[in-house]
């Protein structure tokens, strides 16, 4: 195409899901970026060459939670969740107000769990700006999902224990309990999530069932061949009966005389 020198050209390059624009340049020079996936450049004198390098990029998880022993994370989106770009999951430390902590603990009590730690988990749909820096991105927060995603966490302090995630939905007044399944093969816990915000890692607790004291009652039972105590008891009872009968016979004979 023929474009007058000094003109500005704006292009939008929107990669399909699972791909990113790793670099974008005109005649080897980087270009200015604007809105999401929008690239602008000024036309110089002479011919120009536009180069856009697109690469396949997997969904990514970044863990930065020093207060919680999480050494890894992964998210698997349901088919059709995204049609462009890729997803980036963040697992970070979080600071809760005393009011929010109290609300979390109250919910934990109602579900029979005990909270060990808190963590902020959120996810963005990202588009690389093509500057060669993967941290230089356009990001759209993914607060809600139409279809549940599978969240996997590598929790260093747990190895098969019965734990759950308690989720403060949208950091509002509602909470939900998310069951977790332990995978012994890779040492991860996984569960289904449909939204992101603050979570608590909690252990399931067991409540002892109170028993009512009962009064001991001696119950006579038939002796068994291997029950020596009962055998002796019945033998003594038999001897006693013979003695009583023998005594009655002697008394009867004396009366006749």
LINRA-V634833 format. One record per residue. N is the residue number from 1. PSI is psi in whole degrees, -180 to 180 (999 if undefined). Layout:
N/PSI ; N/PSI
This chain:
1/156 ; 2/121 ; 3/132 ; 4/143 ; 5/139 ; 6/-8 ; 7/155 ; 8/133 ; 9/134 ; 10/129 ; 11/146 ; 12/122 ; 13/110 ; 14/102 ; 15/149 ; 16/165 ; 17/132 ; 18/3 ; 19/153 ; 20/150 ; 21/104 ; 22/-31 ; 23/152 ; 24/124 ; 25/162 ; 26/119 ; 27/37 ; 28/-1 ; 29/138 ; 30/160 ; 31/168 ; 32/139 ; 33/148 ; 34/-117 ; 35/180 ; 36/122 ; 37/23 ; 38/129 ; 39/133 ; 40/145 ; 41/154 ; 42/139 ; 43/124 ; 44/-169 ; 45/137 ; 46/-169 ; 47/157 ; 48/151 ; 49/126 ; 50/127 ; 51/121 ; 52/118 ; 53/116 ; 54/133 ; 55/155 ; 56/132 ; 57/128 ; 58/156 ; 59/146 ; 60/151 ; 61/134 ; 62/121 ; 63/124 ; 64/61 ; 65/89 ; 66/-28 ; 67/-14 ; 68/138 ; 69/78 ; 70/112 ; 71/-5 ; 72/157 ; 73/159 ; 74/148 ; 75/136 ; 76/114 ; 77/148 ; 78/151 ; 79/133 ; 80/0 ; 81/-45 ; 82/145 ; 83/-9 ; 84/158 ; 85/-148 ; 86/169 ; 87/145 ; 88/119 ; 89/139 ; 90/132 ; 91/109 ; 92/163 ; 93/158 ; 94/149 ; 95/116 ; 96/150 ; 97/162 ; 98/-35 ; 99/-43 ; 100/-37 ; 101/-43 ; 102/-41 ; 103/-42 ; 104/-48 ; 105/-36 ; 106/-42 ; 107/-39 ; 108/-43 ; 109/-40 ; 110/-22 ; 111/5 ; 112/38 ; 113/163 ; 114/123 ; 115/133 ; 116/-39 ; 117/166 ; 118/151 ; 119/146 ; 120/121 ; 121/122 ; 122/165 ; 123/144 ; 124/150 ; 125/123 ; 126/151 ; 127/124 ; 128/145 ; 129/1 ; 130/22 ; 131/-1 ; 132/-5 ; 133/112 ; 134/-11 ; 135/-10 ; 136/92 ; 137/160 ; 138/137 ; 139/133 ; 140/123 ; 141/136 ; 142/82 ; 143/-31 ; 144/147 ; 145/138 ; 146/-36 ; 147/139 ; 148/141 ; 149/155 ; 150/118 ; 151/128 ; 152/133 ; 153/137 ; 154/102 ; 155/110 ; 156/-25 ; 157/1 ; 158/148 ; 159/73 ; 160/-3 ; 161/158 ; 162/97 ; 163/162 ; 164/167 ; 165/132 ; 166/123 ; 167/126 ; 168/98 ; 169/120 ; 170/22 ; 171/30 ; 172/-140 ; 173/-12 ; 174/146 ; 175/158 ; 176/150 ; 177/128 ; 178/110 ; 179/146 ; 180/142 ; 181/133 ; 182/131 ; 183/104 ; 184/-28 ; 185/-43 ; 186/3 ; 187/30 ; 188/158 ; 189/141 ; 190/149 ; 191/172 ; 192/131 ; 193/148 ; 194/-4 ; 195/170 ; 196/146 ; 197/-134 ; 198/139 ; 199/158 ; 200/138 ; 201/121 ; 202/147 ; 203/144 ; 204/135 ; 205/153 ; 206/133 ; 207/125 ; 208/136 ; 209/124 ; 210/138 ; 211/143 ; 212/126 ; 213/139 ; 214/150 ; 215/133 ; 216/134 ; 217/128 ; 218/122 ; 219/125 ; 220/140 ; 221/155 ; 222/137 ; 223/148 ; 224/160 ; 225/-26 ; 226/9 ; 227/92 ; 228/-41 ; 229/-48 ; 230/-36 ; 231/-45 ; 232/-41 ; 233/-48 ; 234/-33 ; 235/-46 ; 236/-38 ; 237/-39 ; 238/-43 ; 239/-42 ; 240/-41 ; 241/-40 ; 242/-43 ; 243/-42 ; 244/-46 ; 245/-43 ; 246/-42 ; 247/-39 ; 248/-39 ; 249/-42 ; 250/-43 ; 251/-38 ; 252/-40 ; 253/-38 ; 254/-36 ; 255/-35 ; 256/-36 ; 257/999
